[in-house]
C-alpha cells in the first residue's frame, strides 16, 4: 500500500509525462563505470527533463534497494530472479584477456581458457558477480582445485586489476565494455579474445512490476542498447 501511495504521488508530480522526473538507477560495479559516461549524454538528448540518480553496488544490495523503492531500476547481469520484478535482456558481452604487452601470449590471436589454469590470474574479490562468471568460464580455477593457488590477487575493482596487469603482476579477464576504457599509452597492455566458444555475460535491466513509469524504463533500456559496445542478447526471455 505504501508503494502504491508513492506511485500515485509520483504520477501526480509528473503529470502525464513520465519523463519529467528524476530516475533512480543502480548498476553493478563492473557495468556502471563503463556505461554511464555514454548513457547520460544519450539520455540527456532523448529525455532532458529526466536526470538520473546513480548508484553502483553489488547485486544483492541493488536487489534490496529495488525491492524497497530506493531505486527505480537496476542494471545487473543474469541470472536474476525476484518476485514481482520484471527483467529485460539488453546485450551479451564477451570476455577478453588482458595482459602486459611483454607477455608471450601476445603472439597468439586468441587465448584458450584452459591455459588460464597455470598462469597468475587476477580476479575481483568475493561478492562480485563477474568474479563468479569468470570462475564458471574457467572451472580449473575454482576452489578445491590446484589451479586456485594461481589466483594470487583479489581486487575491489576492474580498474585496480588493470593497473596491476600493466605493472606486470599477472593477467586478467575483462568484459568487453571495460577493455578500451583506460589511459595507458600503446605498448603497455594488450588484449586478446578468448578462443570460441567465447564465454560472455548477459546484461539486463530489472524494475518493479508496479513501477508507474514504464515509458521511463523503455527510454532507459533503448538508450543503454544504443550505448553498448556489445551485441544484442542471443535470445530474449
N, C-alpha and C positions, 0 to 999 in steps of 0.2 A: 504493500500500500504506500509506503514511504517513497519507493522508487517511482510508482505511478504518479504520485503527487509532484515529485521533482520533474518528471517528464512533462506534466501539464504546465508547470511553471516555465520550463524551457521552451515549449511550443508557444506559450503566450508571449515570451520575450522575443522570440524570433519571428513571430507572426507566421505568415505563410512561406516565408523564405527560410529554408533550412540551412542556408549557407551564410547567415549573418551573425553567427555567434561563435565563440571560440570552440575548438575541438580538442579534447584531451586525448593525446595519443601516446602510447608506450611502445617501446621496441626492445628486443633483446640486445645485449651488448655487442654482438657480432653482426648486427644489421644496422642499428641506428647511426653510428658514426659515418657509414659509407652511403646511407640512403638519404638522410636528412639534408645534407648540403645541396642535393639535387631536387629533392621533393619540395622543400619550402619555396624556392623560386617558381616551380611549376604550379603549386597551389596558389601562390600569390597572383599568378596570371589568370587562373580559371575561377578562383574563389577569393578575391581580395578582401572580403569582409569576414573571412573565416580564419583568423590566426590560430596557430597551434600552440597548445601547452604540451611540452615534450618531456618524456621521462624515459630513461634507459635503465633496465634492470634485468634480473634473472626471470626466467619463465614463470616460476612459481609465485614470485612477488607480483608480476604483472597480472597473473591469473586472479589473485586475490583482489587486487585493486580494480580489475574489471568487474568482478562479481559485486563489490560493494559500491560501485558507482564513482570511484575516484578517477577512473579512466573510462573514456567512451569506446576506444578501440585499441587493440594491441596487435603488434606485428611480431609474429613468432615463427618458429619452424615446426612443421608437422613431424610426428603426430601430436595433436592437441584435441582433447575431448573434454567437454564440460557441459553439464546440463543447462539448458536454456541459453546456450551461447551458440551463435552461428559462426561458421568459418568459410572463408573463400580463398582458394589457392590463387597465388599471384604469379609466381615464377619458380622455375627449377634452377638451382645454382650449383654448378660443378665445383669440385675441389681441385686445387692445384698445389704443386710442391714448390716451396720457397727454399732457396739455398744460397750460400755465399757464392760470389762469382768465381771463386777459385776452386769450387767443389768439382771433383771429377765427373759427377753426374751431369754437368753442363754439356758434356759431349753427347748426351742422349737426347733424343727428340721427345720421348715420353718416359715416365718413370713407373715401373711396375710396383704396385702396392706391396707385393711380397718382399721387395727389397728393404722396406722400411723397418723390418724387424731386426736388422743388425746394424742400424745406424742410430745416432743420437737424435731423437725426435723431441722437439719442444712443443708442449701442449698447454692449453688453458687449464686452469685449476678446476677442482671439483665444483659442481653447480652449474657449469656452462654446458648447455645442450650441444654446442658444437664439439666440445671435447668428446662427448658420448658418441656423436656421429662419426668422428674420426676413428675412434676405437672400434666402432662397429665395422667401418670400412677396412680396418687393418686389424683383424682379430688376433693376430700374433702378438699384439701389444697389450692385450688385456691382462688384468691381474690374474695371478695364478699361472702365468706363462713366463718362461725365461726371458721373453722379449721385453717384459715390463721393466726390467732393470735399465733398459736403454732410454727410457723416458726420464731424462736427467733433470729437467726443469719444468715446473708448472707455473705459468704466469697468470696474471689477472686480466690481461688484455692482449688482443692481437697485435697492437702497436708495440708493446713491450717485447713480444716474441719477435717481431720484425727486426727490432734493434739488436736483439741477441743473435739472430741469424746473420745480420750484417756484420757483427763483430767476429763471426766465425765460430760461435759456440755450437751450432748444430743446424739442423734443417727443420722445417715445419710444413704444415698443410694449412692453406688459407681458402676461404670461399672466394669465388671469382671476383665479387664486388670489392674485396679488400686488396686485390693483387696490385693494382696501379695507384692506390691511394697512399703515396709516400713522397718524400722529398729527397731521396737518395740520388746521387749522380749516377750516370751509367757506369757499369763496371764494378758495382758494389754488391748487388744482389741479382739473382737470376730466378726465373720462374719457368717451370715445365708442367705440362698437363700430365695427368696420370694415364696409364695405359687402359684402353677400354676393356671391360665396361667401366666407365668413369663413375665413381661414387658422387652423389650430389645430395643436396637437401632441398626440400620444398618449403618456400617461404609463403606464409599465409597471413590473412588479416582475420581477427576474431572480434566480435562485438555481441552485446546482449541482444537477445531476440526482441526485448521490449524497448530498445533504444528508439526514441521518437524521430530521429533524423536520418532515415535511410538514404536520402539524397546525399547527405554529407559523407556517408560511408562509401557510396558509389563513386563520388568525385575523388575521394581519397584513394580508393583502390585503383581507379583508372590512372591517377597521377603516379602512383607507385609503379605500375606496369610501364608507363612511359619512361620513367627514370631508371628502370632496371637495366643493368648490362647483361643480365642473364636471359634465359629463354622462358616462354610461357610454359605452364605446367604440362607434363606429359598427358595427364588425364584429369578432368575436373571431377570433384567429389559430389 
